[in-house]
Structures are given as structure tokens and as C-alpha cells.
Amino acid sequence: MYIQWFPGHMTKALRMMEENVKLVDSVIYVLDARCISASFNPSFTKLINNKTVLYIVNKCDLVEKSDADRWAKYFRDKKYSFIMTSSLSGKDRSRIVEALKNINRDMIERYRAKGVKKSVRAMVIGVPNSGKSTLINSLCGVKRTVTGDRPGVTRGKQWVTLGSGVELLDTPGTVWPKFEVNEYAKHLAFVGSIKDDVLNIEELAGEIIEFYRENHADYFENRYNLELSESKIEDILSEIGKKRGYMLSGGVIDVERSARAVADDFRKQKLGKVMLEFPPAY
């Protein structure tokens, strides 16, 4: 399955971010815990140059803690400022605000010495559907930005002021302009960062099935009450459709609906807590 997807509004979004990054002190880089490597967008490299960066590894509730801990060790060894969290829970608000202030402590103290109370301004970036807007709403304590479980919900910039000396600039999610590693493109498609409308949904489901066949066959087999073994993808989707009553007129099994069910089940954690990528060797 080969994927290339970079709609025009993302080109405009990148240009907007490049123009506005001079207005901020920091960058909050939101990463999806299920596919952290794929969440590192090379297009953001220029944005984080000469800026303090706080990495938010989001959606940690969707992976096993032991797997998340491997990434936490990687980030610590790289001396990155980071927080592992699930923005939906809202539990880490104070930790995130404090971490953002800590990485900007020198700047805050310089202004304080001049008698100026300086707010920290941060741009929030990430791939689509990584949870940027949900994170901002969590930090605000109320809904300030529109959220959704599909890419493209945030289309323009939006400033949000917290009551704790922090101002955030929400930005549209942006994927890689050109995927140099197709595996990363597939993983972003798995988690919903790439629109299903531009994908062959049956191929996507097939890739998800192959992932489970190689890694967590028991999760998949328990969910659908079938055996993966050496079965062909089309036979597996047909079996799922038959079991769930996905039928078209004339008694034909709706394989496309089965494929969408597989993709939805993965994204809704009905196929277990799984991590698609692990830290690189270093």
C-alpha cells in the first residue's frame, strides 16, 4: 500500500506556521503514542530551530505502559523535555504548564529583572488527529477549540490564553509533504491522521490485519472469533462480514463495510492496546 497525500490547505498551514513562529517563545510538539516516529514531521524542523520545545506524547492510554516507558527512556536519554499523557483525561494540566514555564525559565527571569511579567507564548504543532485541540481544551479547562477524530478539523490558527501566564497558538495538523518512509504513512493512516476518503479502505484493512497477524494475532482473533493463520485478506473480511451480517442485495457480503469496521475497531482500541513503532537504536 503506497500513500502520498498532501492537500493544498496543508501547504498554506505550513506557510502560516513559518510566518507566525517568530511570535512565540516555544513549540509544543504533540505526538501520537501509537506511532511516535511517524508523528515527527520533517516539515516542522525549521519551526523548532532556536525554540524551546516541549514534546507531548499524547494518547498514552491507547498503548501499554511498558511500551510507553521505552519511549520515555529514549526521550530522557536524548535530554528532551517531554510529558507522557492522555489529553482526554485532563490530569496533567499543571504538569504541562509547569514544564512549559521551566524550559522558558531564563527568559521569564530576564523579563522579571526588568520589572516585566512575561507570558510564555507557544505554538502547538503536530500531525492531524494527534490531539492538539483536545490538549488545548484540557489545558483551558473548557472547550475553546473544535475537536474531532478525523484529520482537517482545525483549518486556521487560533490564539488561546490560559489563566496561568501562558498563551497558545493552535495550528492545523500537517503530514509529511512527501513520505520518505511508506511504513510511517501506513501507520498514520491506521490511526486516522490521513483521510480515509483518499485511501483504498480494503487495502488499509489488509495492512492492519497483516500487522496483527505478525504481532498480536490473539487480539484480532478474539475480537472477531476467527483464526488468522494463513487465510487470505479477502477471506478474512468476508468472514467478518458474514458474522456481522454485512450484506448487500442478492446475498453478497459487503466487504467494504467489513474493512471499515476493522479500521474503526483499531482506532477505538477494540483490537487491544498496541504500539506501531518503537524507539530507534541509539
C-alpha positions as CSV (number, residue, x, y, z in Angstrom):
1,M,0.0,0.0,0.0
2,Y,1.6,3.2,-1.2
3,I,0.4,6.6,0.2
4,Q,1.1,10.2,-0.8
5,W,-1.3,12.8,0.5
6,F,-0.7,16.5,1.0
7,P,-3.7,18.7,0.2
8,G,-3.4,22.4,-0.6
9,H,-4.6,23.6,2.8
10,M,-1.6,21.9,4.4
11,T,0.8,23.9,2.2
12,K,-1.0,27.1,3.4
13,A,-0.9,25.8,7.0
14,L,2.9,25.3,6.9
15,R,3.4,28.7,5.4
16,M,1.3,30.2,8.1
17,M,3.2,28.4,10.8
18,E,6.6,29.5,9.4
19,E,5.3,33.1,9.4
20,N,4.0,33.0,12.9
21,V,6.7,31.0,14.7
22,K,8.6,34.3,15.3
23,L,5.7,35.4,17.6
24,V,6.3,32.5,20.1
25,D,8.9,31.5,22.6
26,S,8.3,27.8,22.5
27,V,6.8,25.0,20.4
28,I,4.6,22.3,22.0
29,Y,5.1,19.3,19.7
30,V,2.2,16.8,20.1
31,L,3.0,13.2,19.2
32,D,0.7,10.2,18.9
33,A,1.9,7.5,21.3
34,R,0.9,4.7,18.9
35,C,3.2,6.0,16.1
36,I,5.7,8.4,17.5
37,S,8.3,8.2,14.7
38,A,5.6,8.8,12.1
39,S,4.4,11.8,14.2
40,F,7.8,13.5,13.7
41,N,7.1,15.6,10.6
42,P,10.3,16.7,8.9
43,S,8.5,19.9,7.7
44,F,8.5,21.0,11.3
45,T,12.3,21.1,11.6
46,K,12.5,24.8,10.7
47,L,9.8,25.6,13.2
48,I,11.6,24.2,16.2
49,N,15.0,25.7,15.3
50,N,16.1,28.1,18.0
51,K,12.9,27.5,20.0
52,T,12.5,25.7,23.3
53,V,10.4,22.5,22.6
54,L,8.1,20.6,24.9
55,Y,7.2,17.2,23.5
56,I,3.7,15.9,24.5
57,V,3.4,12.2,23.9
58,N,-0.4,12.0,23.7
59,K,-2.9,9.2,23.8
60,C,-0.7,7.1,26.1
61,D,-3.9,5.4,27.3
62,L,-4.0,3.6,23.9
63,V,-0.7,1.8,24.4
64,E,0.7,-0.5,27.1
65,K,2.6,1.4,29.8
66,S,5.7,-0.9,29.3
67,D,5.8,0.2,25.7
68,A,5.3,3.9,26.5
69,D,8.2,3.5,29.1
70,R,10.6,2.5,26.3
71,W,9.9,5.8,24.6
72,A,10.2,7.7,27.8
73,K,13.7,6.3,28.3
74,Y,14.6,7.3,24.8
75,F,13.4,10.9,25.4
76,R,15.2,11.1,28.7
77,D,18.4,9.8,27.1
78,K,18.1,12.4,24.3
79,K,17.6,15.1,27.0
80,Y,14.2,16.1,25.5
81,S,11.7,17.9,27.6
82,F,8.6,15.8,27.4
83,I,5.4,14.6,29.1
84,M,3.6,11.3,28.5
85,T,-0.1,11.9,28.9
86,S,-3.6,11.4,27.6
87,S,-5.1,14.8,27.0
88,L,-8.6,13.4,27.2
89,S,-8.1,12.7,30.9
90,G,-7.1,16.3,31.7
91,K,-5.0,15.0,34.6
92,D,-1.6,16.6,33.6
93,R,-2.7,20.2,33.1
94,S,-0.5,21.6,35.9
95,R,2.5,19.4,34.9
96,I,2.4,20.6,31.3
97,V,2.0,24.3,32.2
98,E,4.9,24.0,34.7
99,A,7.1,22.1,32.2
100,L,6.5,24.8,29.6
101,K,7.5,27.5,32.1
102,N,10.5,25.6,33.2
103,I,12.0,25.4,29.7
104,N,11.5,29.1,29.4
105,R,12.8,30.0,32.9
106,D,15.7,32.0,31.7
107,M,13.5,34.2,29.5
108,I,11.0,34.7,32.3
109,E,13.7,35.7,34.7
110,R,15.2,38.2,32.2
111,Y,11.9,40.0,31.9
112,R,11.3,39.8,35.6
113,A,14.6,41.6,36.3
114,K,13.3,44.4,34.1
115,G,10.0,44.5,36.0
116,V,8.0,42.9,33.3
117,K,5.7,39.9,33.8
118,K,6.1,38.0,30.6
119,S,3.7,35.3,29.4
120,V,5.1,32.3,27.7
121,R,3.7,32.0,24.1
122,A,3.8,28.6,22.5
123,M,2.8,27.2,19.1
124,V,1.1,23.8,19.2
125,I,2.0,21.6,16.3
126,G,1.5,18.0,15.3
127,V,0.2,15.7,12.6
128,P,-3.6,15.6,12.1
129,N,-5.6,13.9,14.8
130,S,-2.7,13.8,17.2
131,G,-4.9,15.5,19.8
132,K,-3.6,19.1,19.6
133,S,-7.0,20.8,20.1
134,T,-8.1,18.3,22.7
135,L,-4.8,19.1,24.6
136,I,-5.6,22.9,24.4
137,N,-9.1,22.4,25.7
138,S,-7.8,20.3,28.5
139,L,-5.3,23.0,29.5
140,C,-8.0,25.6,29.3
141,G,-10.5,23.5,31.4
142,V,-13.2,24.4,28.9
143,K,-13.8,23.9,25.2
144,R,-12.0,26.6,23.2
145,T,-11.1,24.8,20.0
146,V,-13.1,22.4,17.8
147,T,-12.0,18.8,18.0
148,G,-12.7,15.6,16.1
149,D,-11.5,12.1,15.4
150,R,-10.6,12.9,11.8
151,P,-7.9,15.0,10.0
152,G,-8.6,18.5,8.9
153,V,-10.8,19.7,11.8
154,T,-8.5,22.6,12.6
155,R,-8.0,24.7,9.5
156,G,-6.7,28.0,10.7
157,K,-4.6,29.5,13.5
158,Q,-6.3,30.3,16.8
159,W,-4.8,32.0,19.9
160,V,-5.9,30.7,23.3
161,T,-5.0,32.4,26.6
162,L,-4.6,30.3,29.7
163,G,-5.1,31.9,33.1
164,S,-1.6,30.9,34.2
165,G,0.8,33.2,32.2
166,V,0.6,31.0,29.0
167,E,-0.7,31.8,25.5
168,L,-1.1,29.0,23.0
169,L,-1.3,29.2,19.2
170,D,-3.3,26.2,17.8
171,T,-2.4,25.3,14.3
172,P,-3.8,22.9,11.7
173,G,-2.4,19.3,11.6
174,T,0.0,18.7,8.8
175,V,1.5,15.4,7.5
176,W,4.8,14.9,5.6
177,P,4.8,16.7,2.2
178,K,6.4,13.6,0.9
179,F,6.6,10.3,2.8
180,E,10.2,9.1,2.6
181,V,9.2,6.0,4.7
182,N,6.0,4.4,3.5
183,E,5.6,2.5,6.7
184,Y,5.1,5.7,8.5
185,A,2.4,6.8,6.0
186,K,0.6,3.5,6.7
187,H,0.8,4.0,10.4
188,L,-0.6,7.5,10.1
189,A,-3.4,6.0,8.0
190,F,-4.0,3.3,10.7
191,V,-4.6,6.0,13.4
192,G,-6.7,8.3,11.2
193,S,-4.2,11.0,10.5
194,I,-4.8,10.6,6.8
195,K,-8.3,10.9,5.4
196,D,-10.0,7.6,4.6
197,D,-11.5,9.2,1.5
198,V,-8.1,9.2,-0.2
199,L,-7.3,5.6,0.7
200,N,-8.4,2.2,-0.5
201,I,-10.2,1.1,2.6
202,E,-9.9,-2.6,1.8
203,E,-6.1,-2.2,1.4
204,L,-5.9,-0.3,4.6
205,A,-7.8,-3.0,6.5
206,G,-5.5,-5.6,4.9
207,E,-2.4,-3.8,6.2
208,I,-4.0,-3.7,9.7
209,I,-4.8,-7.4,9.5
210,E,-1.2,-8.2,8.4
211,F,0.1,-6.1,11.4
212,Y,-2.0,-8.2,13.8
213,R,-1.0,-11.5,12.0
214,E,2.6,-10.6,12.7
215,N,2.3,-9.1,16.2
216,H,-0.9,-9.6,18.1
217,A,-2.9,-12.3,16.3
218,D,-4.7,-13.2,19.6
219,Y,-6.2,-9.7,19.9
220,F,-7.6,-9.9,16.4
221,E,-8.8,-13.5,16.6
222,N,-10.6,-12.8,20.0
223,R,-12.3,-9.7,18.6
224,Y,-13.7,-11.4,15.5
225,N,-13.8,-15.0,16.7
226,L,-11.8,-16.3,13.8
227,E,-8.3,-17.6,13.0
228,L,-5.8,-15.5,11.0
229,S,-3.3,-18.3,10.3
230,E,-2.6,-18.2,6.5
231,S,-6.1,-17.0,5.5
232,K,-6.3,-14.5,2.6
233,I,-7.3,-11.0,3.4
234,E,-10.4,-11.1,1.3
235,D,-11.5,-14.3,3.0
236,I,-11.0,-12.7,6.5
237,L,-13.0,-9.6,5.5
238,S,-15.7,-11.9,4.1
239,E,-15.8,-13.9,7.3
240,I,-16.2,-10.8,9.4
241,G,-19.0,-9.5,7.1
242,K,-20.7,-12.9,7.3
243,K,-20.5,-13.0,11.1
244,R,-21.8,-9.4,11.4
245,G,-24.5,-9.5,8.8
246,Y,-22.9,-7.0,6.5
247,M,-24.9,-8.0,3.4
248,L,-25.7,-6.3,0.1
249,S,-28.7,-7.1,-2.1
250,G,-28.5,-10.5,-3.6
251,G,-26.8,-12.0,-0.6
252,V,-23.4,-10.5,-1.4
253,I,-21.2,-9.8,1.6
254,D,-20.3,-6.1,2.0
255,V,-16.5,-6.5,2.2
256,E,-16.0,-2.7,2.2
257,R,-18.1,-2.4,5.3
258,S,-16.1,-5.1,6.9
259,A,-12.9,-3.2,6.1
260,R,-14.2,0.0,7.6
261,A,-15.2,-2.0,10.7
262,V,-11.6,-3.2,11.1
263,A,-10.2,0.3,10.7
264,D,-12.7,1.7,13.2
265,D,-12.1,-1.1,15.7
266,F,-8.4,-0.4,15.6
267,R,-8.9,3.4,16.2
268,K,-11.4,2.8,19.0
269,Q,-9.0,0.4,20.8
270,K,-11.3,-2.6,20.3
271,L,-8.3,-4.5,19.0
272,G,-6.2,-4.0,22.1
273,K,-3.5,-1.5,23.2
274,V,-0.9,-1.7,20.6
275,M,2.2,0.4,19.7
276,L,3.1,0.5,16.0
277,E,6.7,1.8,16.4
278,F,9.4,1.5,18.9
279,P,12.4,3.8,19.6
280,P,15.3,3.6,17.1
281,A,18.6,2.1,18.2
282,Y,21.0,4.7,19.6
